[in-house]
């Protein structure tokens, strides 16, 4: 097939999957991942490897817009309202997910006797574990009209989580590349160089954000402003590909969005234009990413995948629990917030794609673990979120056709 027919088929299959997902009350992203797996070159082979490979550019572009949208959420006024409590909770749940996965996988590979050769894989999977998908969480909150302390805290945490995740991923990934390339381990290679890459990424992103903010003050029409946003994001992704040093396109585009939203008073209204045209791009992102999953690799990473799922879930739960305990949050927040932080999708898959392109030796394992975990979490995540909010007494239920807000049991 031609590239255009491949895109047409993927979009059509993705659209049809949304009807099925609506019937069984699962997130659309779950349908996209299943569609990609089925029509990809490793299942029914409707799309061949050549067609999937030809669409790899769309993956990079989609990641740029995902990161740009994340950055757009970080207005300084909003961050001040969030407060230190949520910052600490968000950091701990992300950091402990990384630590739990790293330690658990280290134990697995030490037992197997293959620790040294798999250290880059361990570091990458630990970093990817930090990411949480807000879409599935928001779907549950809106569907059940949840309201209360746990809901409010949850929405703030998932909004901040990807920013912490991207930074932790940039550090871990830079260190992983040092071990993968067999470079001499030194303070410069594992600390200064990763820090330099992060600073360069953020610096270029800040410049692009200022350019976008300045340009949109003179271009007033919705169409022209949308063109400027697309131009700047594409420029950011393109710059990362031509620079002689490693630069994180995720951090760069996130910084572009953050600087833009804080230097332009109309940023919220302007960025709304991005959300109007990116849905098909994001649909293709999930479908193509899933199509690249070689299902024959799944049995070989079985134990790694199981350990990843258990360790990440434990890290998210206990990170949220200890973070809430430290800042003396409400008892319900402490008990149930962690259950609602399991969903994982876009940013995690984006991290996996970036890592697999640089660490080709581990690419099949990284993609297999992350994509299978994403399917699992997108299936179980909404259920876990509903359970948490219901136990916290923040979900409207409909017994006998009447809406009623559950009242939480009194605390001892």
N, C-alpha and C positions, 0 to 999 in steps of 0.2 A: 504493500500500500504506500501511497504518497504520504508525506508528513501531514498535509491538510486532512486527508481521509482518516488518518490515525487520530488526530485531534478530534475530528467529528465523532468518531466511534467512541472515544473515551468520554467525551462530554455527554453523548446520548446515554451511554451505559451508566454514567454517574447520575444523570437526572432520573433515570428509571429506578436506580437504587434508593433514591430519597423517598419514593412512594412506599417501598417495602419497609424502609427504616421507620417511617412514620407509623405504619401499621403495628410494628413490634416495639415501638417506643424506644428506639435507640438513636444515638447521634448520627447525623449524616456522614460524618467522617468515617464511621464504622463501615457504612455501605461503600464509600469510595475505596477504602483499603481492600475490602472483599472483591470489588469489581476489578481493581488493578491486579490482584493475585490471580483471579480467574482468567482474565483475557491476556495475561502476560505470557512471555515466552517459556515459562517453566510450568505452565498448567495447560490451558487449552490452546495456547500459541496463536491466538487471534492477532496479537501484536508480537512481531518478532523482535529479536535483540537489536537489530539495526534500527527499527522504528523507535524503540524505547530510547536507544542511545542518541538518536537524532533530536530527541526532545529534552535532552539534559540541560540545555540552556534555560528552559522554562523553570527548572528546579532552582537555579541560581537566582533568577529574577523573582520568583515567588518568595524565596527566603529573604531577599532584600526588602520586599514590601511587608512581610511579616514582622521583621525587625523594626522597620520604620513605624509601623502601627503601634508596636510595643512602646517605642520611644515617645510617641505622641501622647501617651497616657501620663507622662511624668511632668506635669506642670508643677512648679515650685509651690504655688498656693495649695494645690491638692496634697502634695507631699507633707506640707506643714500640718495640715488637718489630720493626716493619718497618725502622726505621733510616733514616738520612739518604741512604743509597745509592739505595734504591728511590724515595724522594721526588724526588731529582734526575733519575733516569732517567725517571720518569713525567712530570715537568714538561717536560723537554727534548723528549720525543717528542710531547707535546701542543703545545708552543709552536712547534716546527719545522714541524709539520703546518700550523699557522696561517700561519706565515711563508712556507712554500713555496707554499701555495695563493694567498695574497695577492699575492706577487710575480709568480707565473706568470700570474694573471688580470689583473694590472695591465699586464703586457707585452702580453697578448692585446688588451685594450681600447685600449691606446695605439696599437697597430698599426691597429686598426679606427677610431681617432679618436673613440672614445666613452667615454673614460676618466672624465671628470667626471660624466656622468650615470649611470654605472654603479658609482661608488665605493661606495655603500651595499650593492649586491649583492656586490661583492668582499669587503667587510669581514664580511658575514654568512656567506658561504660559507667564508671562512677560519676563522671561529670554529666553525662546524659541523664542520669537518674534524677538530677536536680529539677529538671523541667516539669511543669504542671500545665495541663491544658485547661484554660478557662472556659472554653466553649461548652463543654459537657456540663460543667458546674453551673454556668449561667442558665443553661437550658432547664435544669432541675429547679433552680430557684424561681425562674419565671413560670414554669409549668404548674408548680404547686404553690405559688404566691407566698413563698417562705419569707418570714420577717422575724427579726430578733437579733440578739447579740452575736450568736454563732454565725448567722447569715451575714451580718455586717462585717464581722472580722474576716470571714471566708472570702468575701468579694474583694476586700483590700489585699489579702495575702496573695490571691491568684493574680491580681493586677501587678504586684511587685515581683512575684516569684521568678518570672522569666528573665528579668533584669539581673537578679542575683545569679540565676542559672547560666546566663551568657558569659558573665565575668568568670565564674568558676570553671566553665568549660574552656574559655580562652586560656586560662592558666594551666589546667590539666592537659589540654591538647598540645600546648607548646612543649610541656615537659615530656609527654608521650612521644612526640616526634624526635626528641633528643635520644631517648632510649631506642626507638625503632631504627634510627639511622646509625646507631652504634657510635655516636659521638662521645668524646671524653666528658664524663660527668664532672661539672664544676659549678661553683656558685653563679658564674656568668651564664652558663648554659641553662640551668634549671630555675634561675630567679631573675637575673638582669635582662636576658633576652625576651622571656615571656612578658616581663613588665614593659619592655621597650615596644613590643608588638602591640600591646594593649594601648599604650599611650599614643602611638602613631595612629591606630585605628580610631581612637576617640578624637584625636586632633583633626584628622581629615574629615571625620563625620561632623565635627563642630563647624568647620569651615563651610562645608556643603549646606549645613543647616542655616548658617547666616546668609549664604547666597540665596537660598530659597526664601527666607524671610524678607530679604531686601527686594527680591524680584517680584514677589506677590503683592508688594505695596504699589507697584506701578502697573501690574497686569490685573485688572479688576474682574474680568469675566470669569465665570466658573470654568469654562473650557480651557482658557489660557492658564489658569492656576493649576488645573489638573495636569496639563501638559508639563508645566514646570516641575510639579512633584514627581511625575514619571521620569522626567529628564534627570533630575537630581539623584533619584534612587538608582536608575540605570548607570549613571556616572559613578556612583559609589561602588556598585558591583563590578563595573569595568575596571576601575582604578585598582581594586584588589587583585585583579588578574594580571595586570601589567607591571606592578611594582616588583622590584627585585627581592624584597623581603616579604615574609609571611605577614599578612594583615587580615584581621577578622572582618569579613563582610557583615556578619551579624552585629558585632559591636559598632562598626562604622555606621551602618544604616540606623541602628537604634539611637545613636548619638545625634544623627541628623534629625530624626524625628523629635528628640528631646529638646535640642537647641531651637528648632523651628517653633515648637509649641510654646516655648517660653519667651520668644522674641517677637511674636506676631499676635496681636490681639484677636485677629480673626482666624487663628489656627484651627480652632475646633470646627468651625463651619467649613473651612477650606479642606481639612482632612476628611470631612464627610464624603467628599468627592471620590477619594480612594476606595472607600467601602462600597461605592456604587458599581465599580467595574472589576474589582479583584475577585469576587466569588468564583467565576469560571477558572481563573488562574490558580486559585487555591485548590479547587476541585482537581484540576490536572496535576497539581503538585502531589496530592495524596495518591491519585491513581497511578501515576508514573513511578513514584517511590515504591509503592507496593508491587508493581509489575516487575521491579528489579529483584524481588525476593526469590532467591533460588531455593525452592521448597525442599530440594534434596539435601540441603545443608542443615535443615531443622533438626533431624535426629542427632547430628554430631554435636550440636550445641545445647542439647536437652538439659543437662545438669546446670550448665551456665545460665540458661534462660530461667530455670526454676529458682536458682539462687538469686538471680537479678530481681525477679518478681518479689520474692520474700524479703530480701534485704532492703530494697527500695521502699516497699510498703512499711516495713518496720522503721526505717529512717524517717519517713514522712510523718508517721504517727507519733513516734517518740520525740521527734524534733518539735512538732507542734505542741505536744504535751509539756515538755520541759520548758519550752519558750513561754507558754502560757503560765506555767507555774512560777517562773522567774519574775515575770512582770505582774503577777498576782491577778490574772484575768479571772473571769467568771468560771465557775466549776464546769458548766456545760461546754464552754469553749475548750477548756483543758481536756475534757473527756472525748469530745466528738469532732473537733476540728480536723484532726488527722485523717479520719475516715473519708472526709470530703476532698482530700488533696491527692487522691490516687490517679485521676484521669491524666493521660499523657498522649500528646499527638504531634501537632505541627512543629513546634520548636525542637522537640526531641528528635523527630525524623530529620529535620534540617541539620541538627548537630551530627546525626549519624551519617548523613550524606556527605557532609564536609569531611568528617573523619575518614570515611571509606575511600574518598578520592585521594587523600594524602597517604593514608596507611593501607595501601592496596593489599598487603599481606593478610590483613585482618578484615578486609571489607565485607566478605561474605558473612563472617561471624557477627560483625557489628550490625549489619542490616537485618540479619535473621533474628537476633535477640531483640533489637529495638522494635522492629515491625511486628513481631509476634507479641511482644509485651504491649505494644500500642493496641493491637486488636483485643487483647485480654482486658486491658484497663478501660478501653472504651466500651466494652461490654459490661464489666463489673463496676466501673467507676460511677456511673449515674445511679446504680442501685445502692452503692455504698454512701453516696452523697445524700440520697433520699433517706436512707436509714439514719444517718447522723442527724439530719435536720428534724426528722420525725422524733427521734429519741430526745432531742433538745426541746421539743414542743414548739417548733417554729414553722410547721407545715399546716396549711389549711386542708382538712380532709372533708369528705362528703358522705357522711353516714346518712342513709335514708334520704338522699337528695338535698340535704341541707349542709351548707358550709359551716365549718366549726374550727376554731383554732385550738389545737391541743394545748392543754396546760401542763407544764412540766411538773414532775413530782417534786415535792419539797425536799430540800437538801438538809442532811443532818448537820 
